[in-house]
Amino acid sequence: MAKCSNFMPNFSNTMFTPESIIYGLNIGDYLLASGNYLLKVHCGTVLVNNIHPVPVGSTHSIVTNTCESLPLISCNQNEDGVSELSQLMPDFDAVIELINHDEGLSNIGDYYPPLEEHFYRKESQYTFQLVHDNSEMRVPVTSIYLNHLTHRNLALVSKDFQVAVVFGAPTAGKTVIARTILNNALFFTSGEVAYLDLDVELTSLEVPGCLSLTIHQTPIYGSFVPSKRSANPDDLHCYWGFEAFLEMPHRYLSICKRLISHYHVKLEARDIPLVVRFPSFIKGYGKQLLLKFTKALKPDHFIYLSHKNAVELNGFVAEAFEAKDNPDSEVIAEFKELANVTSLRGTRRAPEVSKRELHVRNKLLYFHQTSNKTFHFQSLLSNSPRTLSFDHALAFSVLNYNVDDASLYERIDYLAEASVMGIFSYDGSEIPARGLYLNGSDFLKLETHFICLCMVHSIDHKHRHFNIYLPQLDQALNIEKALHEDSKLLLARGEGKVPPVDMIPPSIDGLFPYIDSAAKKKIGGVWKPRRGISRKNQG
């Protein structure tokens, strides 16, 4: 596993341009780069993560962050031993170019300080930086860990499969392995590959709060940023709205069934392979759910990420009896009866950013993405909200909440205002709403189609409309299309949390008086002294 580049730039192997740096590599050289850049291969055999060949002349966009390992770019021996030399640098086996690609992601830290170091912040004229000494990095980095056995197994799976399922222990590297199979399949098939993620707690979902089946035509190197992928008509996003499976398990199951059915009906007949990432259920009822999904999917291969002897990075500490209580043989026994199971050594890494902050990040990326696929972070309140008339938007709903008390309907607006909600099209004629509110249980019975997310600012009863903010990517066109088809609109939410910076006016700095966030020394040998001024048996 590499923690820094073994490639050292010098006058002979490096050329600088105003917007890029060109490197000449010899066989065995590899580099790690942090930042946002385009990778272009001019000549030679270049692999990403020692497994993905990058064709000569191709360009790939790469984004990195502090929560995911960096992609490793290496020069390797060509299989036939022959490599075309570059006229630019004829003395080297491969020539690559890293090109500036500033999409505005690094500015998220200015807008939301807890994510200040999440994306690389430009420190020179380049939007990337080679990692030469890990100790100099503000956040320690590692490369993606794929040993030779893993390479061989993944290559065998990727060449011939219809449905491949990745599952295993929490934080064992399932996302990395699933993307690796997807990238490999794109290389071998030269077509389209479907990707289905059934983990509601994952922090890199394409649409926040949604479980999605998406079609990919280009590989994913580095972090996944939704703007990198062009939407496909056969994509399906199902709104879930929560951050934990236990919130509404029955709705979770119905969404999973719908996504699996969508693949069988729309994609399977076209021989589009499917890569599935299961949630981290390896015991009890959760495991039974996975077996149920398996029987519906009928996969060719399982890839199981073991927690036994896993690689542990960044101070990750596993539960004391995790491997002993859940031995691999027991976890995979029932899956072996259904398809081939390949067990791989997991790689576990302590997160640099909390799940809560990553969920905030995803919403910020969703609502601040511009039409040209860059990001512009500024307060939504600096612009006027759009209006959504009651004539088009019939009602709103909270999925896990029913209102039984008639007196509550008069002040029901608080359930929608200052919240993230999904906008749905509805082709029916009537709904069992009372006023503007539709009980969650009634909404779930309707046949609806998810359009996009919005932030509801307020409800204006006098002028009969919702004041909403839409993603800057401008989903208004999709809403207009639904209305043009004579559909009605419904709004619904799950937890509905708005990023804390998006509903605060720019004139308010957000600081609270009498609260000091600076670190404090221990008081009497403890960090948290008791708050009470009196105790039992003290007068």
C-alpha positions in Angstrom: 0.0 0.0 0.0 1.4 3.4 -1.0 1.2 6.4 1.4 3.1 8.7 -1.0 4.5 8.8 -4.6 7.7 7.0 -5.4 8.0 9.2 -8.5 10.2 12.2 -7.9 9.8 15.1 -10.3 13.0 16.6 -11.8 14.1 18.7 -14.7 14.2 15.7 -17.1 10.9 14.0 -16.2 8.6 17.1 -15.6 7.3 19.8 -17.9 5.2 22.7 -16.6 2.5 24.6 -18.6 0.3 27.4 -17.2 -2.6 25.0 -16.7 -1.0 21.5 -16.4 2.1 19.5 -15.5 3.4 16.7 -17.8 5.2 13.8 -16.2 7.5 11.2 -17.8 7.2 7.8 -16.0 9.3 4.6 -16.2 8.0 1.1 -15.5 7.5 0.8 -11.7 6.9 4.6 -11.1 3.6 5.5 -9.4 2.2 8.7 -8.0 -0.6 9.9 -5.8 -2.2 13.3 -6.4 -4.6 15.1 -4.2 -7.1 17.6 -5.7 -9.3 18.1 -8.7 -7.7 17.4 -12.1 -8.0 15.8 -15.5 -5.7 12.8 -16.2 -4.6 12.5 -19.8 -2.4 9.7 -21.1 -0.1 10.7 -24.0 1.7 7.3 -24.4 2.5 4.1 -22.6 0.7 1.6 -20.4 -0.9 3.5 -17.5 -3.0 1.9 -14.8 -5.2 3.4 -12.1 -5.1 1.5 -8.8 -2.9 -1.1 -10.6 -6.0 -2.6 -12.3 -7.7 -0.1 -14.6 -5.9 0.5 -18.0 -6.3 4.1 -19.2 -6.3 4.2 -23.0 -3.8 6.5 -24.8 -5.4 9.8 -25.7 -8.2 9.5 -23.2 -8.9 12.1 -20.5 -10.6 11.3 -17.2 -11.8 13.7 -14.5 -10.6 12.9 -11.0 -11.7 14.4 -7.7 -10.3 13.5 -4.3 -11.4 14.2 -0.7 -10.1 13.4 2.8 -12.6 10.6 3.4 -11.5 8.3 0.6 -8.2 6.9 -0.5 -6.4 8.5 -3.4 -6.3 6.7 -6.8 -2.8 5.4 -7.6 -1.5 6.2 -11.1 1.3 3.9 -12.2 3.4 3.0 -15.3 3.4 -0.7 -16.1 4.9 -3.1 -18.6 2.8 -3.6 -21.8 1.6 -7.1 -22.2 3.4 -7.5 -25.6 6.5 -5.7 -24.3 6.1 -2.9 -26.9 5.2 0.6 -26.1 4.9 3.6 -28.5 7.3 6.3 -27.4 6.2 9.9 -27.1 7.9 12.6 -29.2 7.4 14.9 -26.2 9.5 12.7 -23.8 11.0 9.9 -25.8 13.2 8.7 -22.9 10.2 7.5 -20.8 7.9 4.5 -20.9 4.8 6.5 -20.3 3.9 10.2 -20.4 0.9 11.6 -18.6 -0.5 15.0 -18.0 -2.4 16.3 -15.0 -4.6 19.3 -16.0 -6.2 21.9 -13.8 -9.9 21.3 -13.4 -11.4 23.8 -10.9 -15.1 23.1 -10.4 -15.5 25.2 -7.3 -15.6 22.2 -4.9 -12.9 23.6 -2.7 -15.0 26.6 -1.9 -17.4 24.5 0.1 -15.2 25.1 3.1 -15.7 28.9 2.9 -19.4 28.3 2.9 -19.5 25.6 5.5 -16.4 25.6 7.7 -16.7 22.0 9.1 -15.8 20.9 5.5 -12.9 23.3 5.1 -10.3 20.6 4.5 -12.6 18.1 2.9 -11.6 19.0 -0.7 -8.1 20.1 -1.7 -7.7 23.9 -1.6 -5.6 25.4 -4.3 -2.2 26.5 -2.8 -0.4 27.4 -6.1 -1.5 27.8 -9.8 -2.5 24.2 -9.9 -5.6 22.5 -8.6 -3.8 19.4 -7.5 -0.7 18.4 -5.6 1.5 15.3 -5.7 1.9 13.5 -2.4 5.6 13.1 -1.7 5.7 13.1 2.1 2.6 12.0 3.9 3.6 13.9 7.1 3.2 17.2 5.1 -0.4 16.6 4.4 -3.0 18.2 6.5 -4.9 15.0 6.5 -3.0 11.6 6.2 -3.7 9.9 2.9 -3.4 6.4 1.5 -3.8 4.7 -1.8 -6.6 2.3 -2.6 -5.4 -1.1 -1.3 -5.8 -3.9 -3.9 -3.3 -6.7 -3.6 -2.4 -9.2 -6.4 -5.0 -11.8 -5.3 -7.7 -9.1 -5.2 -6.7 -8.0 -8.7 -6.9 -11.5 -10.1 -10.3 -12.2 -8.5 -11.9 -9.0 -9.5 -10.6 -9.4 -13.1 -12.2 -12.8 -13.3 -15.5 -11.6 -12.0 -15.5 -8.5 -14.2 -15.0 -10.4 -17.5 -18.2 -12.4 -17.4 -21.1 -11.6 -15.2 -24.7 -10.5 -15.4 -25.3 -9.6 -11.8 -22.4 -9.2 -9.2 -23.2 -8.4 -5.6 -20.7 -6.8 -3.1 -21.5 -7.3 0.6 -19.6 -7.5 3.9 -18.9 -5.9 7.2 -19.3 -2.2 7.9 -16.5 0.1 6.6 -14.8 -2.8 4.9 -14.3 -1.2 1.5 -17.5 -2.3 -0.3 -17.8 1.0 -2.3 -14.3 0.8 -3.6 -14.7 -2.9 -4.7 -18.1 -2.2 -6.3 -16.7 0.7 -8.3 -13.7 -1.4 -9.2 -15.9 -4.1 -10.7 -18.0 -1.4 -12.5 -14.8 0.2 -14.0 -13.5 -3.2 -15.1 -16.8 -4.2 -16.6 -16.9 -0.9 -18.6 -13.4 -1.8 -20.0 -14.4 -5.4 -20.9 -17.8 -4.6 -22.3 -17.2 -1.2 -23.8 -20.8 -0.4 -23.3 -23.1 0.4 -20.3 -23.0 -1.0 -16.8 -25.9 -0.5 -14.2 -25.1 0.3 -10.6 -27.6 -0.3 -7.7 -26.8 0.8 -4.2 -29.2 -0.5 -1.5 -27.4 1.0 1.5 -29.6 3.8 2.8 -26.8 4.9 5.3 -24.2 5.4 2.5 -22.8 8.9 2.4 -22.1 9.1 -1.3 -25.6 8.7 -2.8 -26.2 10.4 -6.1 -29.4 12.1 -4.9 -29.5 12.8 -1.2 -32.2 10.7 0.5 -32.7 8.4 -2.6 -31.9 4.9 -3.5 -31.0 4.8 -7.1 -30.3 2.5 -10.1 -28.1 4.3 -12.5 -26.5 3.6 -15.9 -22.8 4.3 -16.3 -20.8 4.7 -19.5 -17.5 6.1 -18.0 -15.4 4.8 -15.1 -15.3 6.3 -11.7 -11.8 7.2 -10.5 -11.4 8.9 -7.2 -14.5 10.3 -5.4 -17.9 10.1 -7.0 -19.4 13.4 -7.8 -22.8 13.3 -9.5 -22.0 16.0 -11.9 -19.5 13.7 -13.6 -22.2 11.4 -14.9 -24.6 12.2 -17.6 -28.2 11.3 -16.7 -29.7 8.3 -18.6 -33.4 7.9 -19.4 -33.3 4.5 -17.7 -32.0 5.8 -14.4 -34.4 5.4 -11.5 -34.3 7.4 -8.3 -36.6 6.3 -5.5 -37.1 8.8 -2.7 -36.3 7.3 0.8 -35.8 10.4 2.9 -34.1 9.1 5.9 -30.6 8.3 7.1 -31.3 5.0 8.8 -33.0 1.7 7.8 -35.0 1.4 10.9 -37.1 4.6 10.2 -39.5 2.9 7.8 -38.3 -0.7 7.0 -41.5 -1.5 5.0 -41.0 1.4 2.7 -37.3 0.5 2.3 -38.3 -3.0 1.2 -40.9 -1.7 -1.3 -38.2 0.6 -2.8 -35.7 -2.2 -3.2 -38.3 -4.4 -4.9 -39.1 -1.6 -7.3 -35.5 -1.0 -8.2 -34.8 -4.7 -8.7 -38.0 -5.0 -10.9 -36.8 -2.0 -12.9 -33.6 -3.8 -13.8 -35.3 -7.0 -14.8 -37.9 -5.2 -16.9 -35.8 -2.4 -18.5 -32.2 -3.5 -18.6 -31.7 -7.3 -18.2 -33.0 -8.0 -21.7 -30.4 -5.6 -23.2 -27.6 -7.6 -21.5 -26.5 -4.7 -19.4 -24.5 -6.1 -16.4 -25.5 -5.0 -12.9 -23.2 -4.2 -9.9 -25.1 -4.2 -6.6 -23.8 -2.9 -3.3 -25.6 -4.4 -0.3 -25.9 -2.7 3.0 -23.7 -3.9 5.9 -26.2 -6.5 7.1 -24.3 -9.7 8.0 -26.4 -11.2 10.8 -29.9 -11.5 12.1 -32.9 -10.0 10.3 -30.7 -7.9 8.1 -28.9 -11.0 6.7 -32.3 -12.5 5.9 -33.2 -9.4 3.9 -30.0 -9.8 1.9 -30.9 -13.4 1.1 -34.4 -12.2 0.0 -32.8 -9.6 -2.3 -30.5 -12.3 -3.6 -33.3 -14.6 -4.7 -34.9 -11.7 -6.6 -31.6 -10.6 -8.2 -30.3 -14.1 -9.0 -26.6 -13.0 -9.1 -23.7 -14.8 -10.8 -21.1 -13.8 -8.2 -20.9 -12.6 -4.7 -17.9 -10.6 -3.5 -17.6 -10.8 0.3 -15.4 -8.3 2.2 -14.2 -10.0 5.3 -13.5 -8.3 8.6 -11.0 -11.1 9.6 -7.4 -9.8 9.5 -8.6 -6.7 7.7 -6.2 -3.8 6.9 -6.9 -1.0 9.4 -6.1 2.5 8.4 -6.1 5.9 10.2 -6.5 4.4 13.6 -9.5 2.4 12.9 -10.4 0.1 15.8 -12.7 -2.8 15.3 -15.2 -4.1 17.8 -13.5 -6.5 20.2 -15.5 -9.6 19.3 -16.8 -8.7 15.9 -14.9 -11.4 13.9 -15.4 -14.0 16.6 -19.1 -13.4 16.9 -19.6 -13.4 13.1 -17.1 -15.9 11.5 -16.9 -15.7 7.8 -18.0 -19.3 7.4 -21.3 -18.6 9.0 -21.9 -15.3 7.2 -21.4 -16.7 3.7 -22.7 -20.2 4.1 -26.2 -19.6 2.9 -25.0 -17.3 0.1 -22.7 -20.1 -1.2 -25.8 -22.2 -2.0 -27.1 -19.5 -4.3 -24.0 -18.4 -6.3 -20.2 -18.3 -6.3 -18.7 -16.4 -3.4 -15.3 -14.7 -3.6 -13.9 -13.6 -0.2 -11.6 -10.7 -0.1 -9.7 -9.1 2.7 -11.4 -5.9 3.9 -9.8 -2.5 4.2 -11.1 -0.5 7.1 -10.5 3.1 7.6 -11.5 5.5 10.4 -13.5 8.4 8.9 -12.0 11.9 8.9 -15.5 13.5 8.7 -18.6 12.4 10.6 -21.6 10.9 8.8 -23.7 13.9 9.7 -21.3 16.2 8.0 -21.1 14.0 4.9 -24.9 14.1 4.6 -24.7 17.9 4.8 -22.0 17.8 2.1 -24.2 15.8 -0.2 -27.1 18.2 0.1 -24.8 21.2 -0.5 -23.4 19.6 -3.6 -26.9 18.8 -4.8 -28.4 22.3 -4.3 -25.3 24.3 -5.4 -24.5 22.6 -8.6 -24.8 24.9 -11.6 -26.1 24.2 -15.1 -22.5 23.9 -16.5 -21.7 21.2 -13.9 -19.6 23.4 -11.6 -20.4 24.4 -8.0 -21.2 27.8 -6.7 -21.6 28.1 -2.9 -23.6 31.0 -1.7 -26.6 31.5 0.6 -29.8 30.5 -1.1 -31.5 33.5 0.6 -29.4 35.9 -1.6 -31.9 35.0 -4.4 -35.7 35.1 -4.4 -37.4 31.7 -4.1 -39.4 30.2 -6.9 -43.2 29.9 -6.4 -45.1 26.7 -6.7 -48.9 27.4 -6.9 -51.4 25.4 -4.9 -53.1 24.8 -8.3 -50.2 22.6 -9.3 -48.9 21.4 -5.9 -51.9 19.8 -4.3 -50.5 18.9 -0.9 -47.4 18.0 1.2 -46.7 15.1 3.4 -44.3 13.8 6.1 -43.8 10.1 5.3 -43.8 8.8 8.9 -46.4 11.2 10.3 -50.2 11.1 10.4 -52.2 14.0 11.8 -55.2 12.8 13.8 -56.1 16.0 15.7 -58.2 18.3 13.5 -57.0 21.4 15.4 -53.4 20.7 14.3 -54.3 21.4 10.6 -54.5 25.1 11.3 -50.7 25.2 12.1 -49.5 22.4 10.0 -47.1 24.6 7.9 -44.2 24.1 10.3 -43.9 20.5 9.0 -42.9 21.8 5.6 -41.2 25.2 6.1 -37.4 25.2 6.2 -37.1 21.6 5.2 -35.8 19.5 2.3 -38.7 17.8 0.5 -39.1 15.7 -2.6 -41.3 16.8 -5.5 -43.4 14.1 -7.0 -45.7 13.9 -10.1 -49.1 12.3 -9.6 -51.5 11.4 -12.4 -54.5 10.6 -10.3 -57.5 12.9 -9.9 -58.1 13.1 -6.2 -56.1 12.6 -3.0 -57.4 12.1 0.5 -55.8 15.4 1.8 -57.2 17.6 4.4 -56.4 21.2 3.5 -52.8 21.2 2.3 -51.7 18.1 4.4 -51.7 14.5 3.2 -51.0 11.9 5.9 -47.9 9.9 5.3 -49.7 6.6 5.2 -52.0 7.9 2.5 -49.2 9.3 0.4 -47.4 5.9 0.4 -50.5 4.3 -1.2 -50.4 6.6 -4.2 -48.5 5.9 -7.5 -46.1 8.8 -7.7 -42.9 9.6 -9.6 -40.0 11.3 -8.0 -38.8 14.4 -9.9 -36.2 16.2 -7.7 -35.5 17.7 -4.3 -36.4 21.2 -3.2 -36.0 23.3 -0.1 -39.3 24.7 1.1 -38.7 28.2 2.5 -42.3 29.1 3.5 -46.0 28.7 2.6 -47.9 31.8 1.4 -51.5 31.1 2.0 -52.6 34.6 1.0 -51.2 34.2 -2.5 -51.7 30.4 -2.5 -48.2 29.1 -3.2 -45.1 27.4 -1.8 -41.9 29.4 -1.8 -39.2 26.9 -2.8 -35.5 26.7 -3.8 -34.6 24.3 -6.5 -31.1 22.9 -7.4 -29.1 25.4 -9.4 -28.9 22.7 -12.0 -32.4 23.9 -12.7 -34.8 21.0 -12.2 -37.6 23.5 -13.1 -37.6 22.1 -16.6 -38.5 18.6 -15.3 -41.3 20.1 -13.2 -42.6 22.0 -16.2 -42.5 18.8 -18.3 -44.7 17.0 -15.6 -47.2 19.9 -15.6 -47.3 20.0 -19.4 -48.3 16.3 -19.2 -51.2 17.3 -17.0 -49.7 15.7 -13.9 -50.2 17.2 -10.5 -47.5 17.7 -7.9 -47.1 16.5 -4.4 -44.4 17.3 -1.9 -43.1 14.8 0.7 -40.2 14.5 3.1 -38.6 12.1 5.5 -36.2 13.7 8.0 -36.0 16.8 5.9 -33.0 18.4 7.5 -31.8 21.6 5.7 -28.0 22.3 5.7 -27.5 24.8 8.6 -25.9 27.4 6.3 -28.6 27.4 3.6 -31.4 29.1 5.6 -29.3 31.6 7.4 -29.3 35.2 5.9 -25.8 36.3 4.8 -26.0 39.2 7.2 -26.0 36.9 10.2 -22.6 35.4 11.1 -24.2 32.5 13.0 -22.2 33.0 16.2 -23.9 32.5 19.5 -23.0 34.8 22.5 -21.4 33.4 25.6 -20.4 30.2 23.9 -16.6 29.6 23.4 -15.7 26.8 21.0 -12.0 26.8 22.0 -10.5 23.7 23.7 -10.5 23.7 27.5 -8.1 22.1 29.9 -9.2 19.4 32.3 -11.0 20.6 35.5 -10.2 18.4 38.5 -8.9 15.7 36.2 -12.1 15.3 34.1 -13.2 16.9 30.8 -16.9 17.3 31.7 -17.5 18.7 35.2 -20.9 18.2 36.7 -23.3 21.0 35.9 -25.4 20.9 39.1 -24.6 23.3 41.8 -25.9 21.0 44.6 -25.9 17.3 45.1 -27.7 14.8 47.3 -26.9 15.0 51.0 -25.5 18.5 50.6 -27.5 21.3 52.0 
